[in-house]
Amino acid sequence: MDPQERTRVEQYLKSKFKTPNLTIRARPQKKDSAEVYLGEEFAGVLSRDDEDGELCWHFTMTVLEGDLDE
């Protein structure tokens, strides 16, 4: 994912989730995905999908049971 693309998706997610603390960071070994952070906390992975001729992004977030007790 190039920097321009990350910026566009980041702006969308900041607006959608109403948080200025969200950032999307490049993954050193992967070109088709990036990491999503809320502040300094890892929130999930953003994957790029352009297989069916239509470009889209998938945001995957894992919630651990222990996180629910915080």
Helices and strands as residue ranges (DSSP letters): H 3-17, E 22-27, E 30-38, E 41-49, E 56-60, G 65-69
